[in-house]
Amino acid sequence: MDPKAIEAELDELLHADNPMLGDMEAIGRAYHWLDRPEEARPWLLKAAEYYKTIPDTPGRVGGMLRLAGEDGREWFQRALEGEDRTAWLAPLRYLAGDEAGALEAAERDPDQLPLVRGIAALVRDDAAEARRQFTAAINKERVKPWGDSSGDIGLYDWLEESYRRESELTGRPMPDHLTMLEGFGPKKARKRKAPDVPPPPGTRVELDGSRLEVDDEGDVTITLPDGPVTLVIWGGEYVVTVRGDELPERFKGFGQAIDAIGDDRVRALADAALS
């Protein structure tokens, strides 16, 4: 993610005639991801105060307070005690400090979306797997750091949590926010021997415990330790499914589809298959 893109959006938001609630939150998030916490904090606190006036949004209050460096666990607990929040049990329990309850809710969740799988990985202290899942969710939803209001905390906040957890486990300092955002946003063209030309039918490669196979129809199956990825040709385009979640776009080229998946293991397999 180019910091100039965040700065441009921030400038536009700051010069809006009448900033709305979403603008206050977006401004705070933009400052946050530009590593300017002192400027982010007042905007996030303003958003938190506004959410306090809206019924049934205690989790959003907690999310703003958390991002501003405050303790939002009381508000996440209030959200748990409110109306039925079955779809949000795992995130809310984690945010309220109940990791055992979060893992139980994640394992029982029928949809098993990347967010839920990432939270389960966090509780199991697998920060790298959590980051892969949150990255998959971000790529699927195509949200931006400043407009990430997909839950009580955003998907990028969960990405940051994976780095916090990793730092806690390893003792290494967390990277800055712009480093966390590397790889998101428009992708630069990648050099391949045959750009957007798929491996021929019958191709099979294995690399570091993962496998890529191409059947007689040209469909691609990639088997990763944490789940399958498929690239199925439909009407001359690739339909991509990542661990059960179909990407919303169709891709005319093999390389485009691989880049959209956003997984270095998949890229390595694709490059090996094309070499």
C-alpha positions in Angstrom: 0.0 0.0 0.0 1.5 3.3 -1.1 1.4 5.8 1.8 0.6 8.5 -0.8 -2.7 6.8 -1.4 -3.5 7.1 2.3 -2.3 10.7 2.5 -4.4 11.6 -0.6 -7.6 10.1 1.0 -6.8 11.8 4.3 -6.4 15.2 2.6 -9.8 14.7 0.9 -11.5 13.7 4.1 -10.0 16.6 6.1 -11.2 19.1 3.5 -14.8 17.8 3.4 -17.4 20.5 4.0 -19.3 18.5 6.6 -17.4 15.5 8.0 -19.8 12.7 8.9 -19.4 9.9 11.4 -17.8 7.6 8.8 -15.4 10.5 7.9 -14.3 10.8 11.6 -13.5 7.1 11.8 -11.8 7.1 8.4 -9.6 10.1 9.3 -8.6 8.4 12.6 -7.8 5.2 10.7 -5.8 7.0 8.1 -3.7 8.7 10.7 -3.3 5.4 12.5 -1.9 3.6 9.5 0.4 6.5 8.7 1.9 6.0 12.2 0.6 9.3 13.5 -1.2 8.1 16.7 -1.4 11.5 18.4 -3.4 12.8 15.4 -5.5 9.7 15.1 -6.6 9.6 18.7 -8.9 12.6 18.9 -10.8 11.5 15.7 -11.2 8.0 17.0 -12.5 9.2 20.3 -15.0 11.5 18.6 -16.2 8.5 16.6 -16.5 6.4 19.8 -18.6 9.2 21.5 -20.9 9.3 18.5 -21.3 5.5 18.5 -22.4 5.7 22.1 -25.5 7.7 21.0 -26.5 5.0 18.5 -28.4 1.9 19.8 -26.9 -1.5 19.5 -23.4 -0.4 18.7 -21.4 -1.1 21.8 -18.9 -3.2 19.9 -18.2 -0.3 17.6 -17.5 1.9 20.6 -15.1 -0.7 21.8 -13.4 -0.8 18.4 -12.8 2.9 18.3 -11.5 3.0 21.9 -9.2 0.1 21.2 -7.8 1.7 18.1 -7.2 4.9 20.1 -5.2 3.0 22.6 -7.9 2.7 25.2 -9.3 -0.4 26.9 -12.5 -1.3 25.0 -13.2 -4.6 26.6 -16.1 -3.4 28.7 -17.9 -2.4 25.5 -17.2 -5.7 23.7 -18.6 -7.4 26.8 -21.7 -5.3 26.5 -22.1 -6.3 22.9 -21.9 -10.0 23.9 -24.7 -9.4 26.5 -26.9 -7.7 23.9 -29.0 -9.1 21.1 -28.2 -12.3 19.3 -24.7 -11.9 17.9 -24.0 -15.5 16.8 -22.1 -14.5 13.7 -19.8 -12.3 15.8 -19.3 -14.6 18.8 -15.7 -15.5 18.1 -14.4 -12.0 17.4 -16.3 -10.5 20.4 -15.2 -13.1 22.8 -11.6 -12.6 21.7 -11.8 -8.9 22.0 -13.5 -9.2 25.4 -10.5 -11.2 26.7 -12.2 -14.7 26.6 -9.8 -16.6 24.3 -11.1 -20.0 25.3 -14.6 -18.9 24.4 -13.4 -17.4 21.2 -11.8 -20.7 20.1 -14.9 -22.7 21.0 -17.1 -20.2 19.0 -14.7 -20.3 16.1 -14.6 -24.1 16.0 -18.4 -24.3 16.1 -19.0 -21.5 13.5 -20.7 -23.1 10.5 -19.4 -20.7 7.9 -15.7 -20.9 8.7 -14.9 -17.6 7.0 -11.2 -16.5 6.9 -11.8 -14.0 9.8 -13.0 -16.8 12.1 -10.2 -19.2 11.0 -7.7 -16.4 11.7 -9.1 -15.8 15.2 -8.8 -19.5 15.9 -5.2 -19.4 14.7 -4.5 -16.4 17.0 -5.7 -18.3 20.0 -3.5 -21.3 19.0 -0.5 -18.9 18.9 -0.1 -19.4 15.1 0.3 -15.8 14.2 1.6 -16.5 10.7 -1.5 -18.6 9.8 -3.7 -15.9 11.4 -2.1 -13.3 9.1 -2.7 -15.4 6.0 -6.4 -15.7 6.9 -6.8 -12.0 7.6 -4.9 -11.2 4.4 -7.3 -13.5 2.5 -10.3 -11.7 4.1 -8.9 -8.3 3.1 -8.2 -9.4 -0.5 -11.7 -10.8 -0.7 -13.5 -7.8 0.7 -11.1 -5.3 -1.1 -11.4 -2.8 1.8 -8.9 0.0 2.3 -7.2 0.8 5.6 -9.1 4.1 6.1 -12.5 2.6 5.1 -12.3 -0.7 6.9 -15.5 -0.8 9.0 -16.4 -4.4 8.3 -17.0 -5.3 12.0 -16.6 -4.1 15.6 -12.9 -3.8 14.6 -11.8 -3.9 11.0 -10.0 -6.6 9.1 -6.8 -4.5 9.1 -7.1 -4.2 12.9 -7.1 -8.0 13.0 -4.0 -8.0 10.7 -2.3 -5.7 13.2 -3.4 -8.1 16.0 -1.5 -10.9 14.3 1.7 -8.8 14.4 1.0 -7.9 18.1 0.6 -11.6 18.9 3.7 -12.5 17.1 5.7 -9.9 18.9 4.3 -11.2 22.2 5.4 -14.7 21.3 8.8 -13.9 19.9 9.9 -10.8 21.8 10.6 -9.1 18.6 9.3 -5.5 18.1 6.2 -5.0 15.9 6.9 -3.5 12.4 5.6 -0.1 11.6 2.1 0.2 10.1 3.3 0.9 6.5 5.4 -2.3 6.6 2.3 -4.2 7.7 0.5 -2.8 4.6 3.1 -4.0 2.1 1.6 -6.2 -0.5 -1.9 -4.6 -0.3 -3.2 -2.2 -3.0 -2.5 -2.3 -6.7 0.0 -5.0 -7.6 3.0 -4.2 -9.9 3.3 -6.5 -12.9 5.4 -9.6 -12.1 7.8 -10.9 -14.6 7.2 -14.5 -15.7 8.6 -16.5 -18.5 5.1 -16.7 -20.0 2.9 -14.0 -18.5 -0.7 -15.1 -18.0 0.0 -18.4 -19.9 -1.1 -21.3 -17.6 0.9 -24.5 -17.1 -0.1 -27.2 -19.6 -2.5 -30.0 -18.7 -0.9 -32.8 -16.7 1.5 -30.4 -14.9 2.2 -31.4 -11.3 4.7 -29.7 -9.0 5.3 -30.0 -5.2 7.1 -27.5 -3.1 7.5 -27.2 0.7 4.5 -29.5 1.5 2.2 -27.9 -1.1 1.1 -29.2 -4.5 -0.1 -27.8 -7.8 -1.9 -30.0 -10.4 -3.5 -29.2 -13.7 -6.1 -31.6 -15.1 -7.0 -32.4 -18.7 -9.4 -29.4 -18.9 -6.8 -26.9 -17.7 -8.4 -26.5 -14.3 -5.8 -26.0 -11.5 -6.0 -27.5 -8.0 -3.5 -26.2 -5.4 -3.3 -28.1 -2.2 -1.9 -26.2 0.8 -1.4 -27.5 4.3 -4.3 -25.2 5.5 -6.7 -25.9 2.6 -7.3 -26.1 -1.1 -7.2 -23.4 -3.8 -8.9 -24.0 -7.2 -8.7 -22.1 -10.5 -11.6 -23.4 -12.7 -11.9 -22.2 -16.3 -15.4 -21.0 -17.0 -16.3 -19.1 -20.2 -12.6 -18.5 -20.9 -12.0 -17.0 -17.5 -10.7 -18.3 -14.2 -13.1 -18.7 -11.3 -10.9 -18.8 -8.2 -11.9 -20.4 -4.9 -9.7 -20.1 -1.8 -10.4 -22.5 1.0 -14.1 -22.6 0.1 -14.5 -18.8 -0.5 -15.0 -17.8 -4.1 -13.3 -14.6 -5.2 -15.9 -12.1 -6.5 -14.0 -11.3 -9.8 -13.2 -13.5 -12.8 -9.7 -13.5 -14.3 -8.7 -13.8 -17.9 -5.1 -14.7 -17.2 -3.5 -17.3 -15.1 -1.0 -14.8 -13.7 -3.8 -12.3 -12.8 -5.6 -15.1 -10.9 -2.5 -16.1 -9.0 -1.7 -12.5 -8.0 -5.3 -12.0 -6.8 -5.0 -14.9 -4.4 -2.2 -13.0 -2.7 -0.4 -16.0 -1.1 3.4 -16.3 -1.5 3.1 -20.1 -1.4 0.8 -20.1 -4.3 3.0 -17.8 -6.3 6.0 -20.0 -5.7 4.1 -23.0 -6.9 2.9 -21.2 -10.0 6.4 -20.0 -10.8 7.8 -23.5 -10.4 5.1 -24.8 -12.7 6.0 -22.3 -15.4 9.7 -22.8 -15.1 
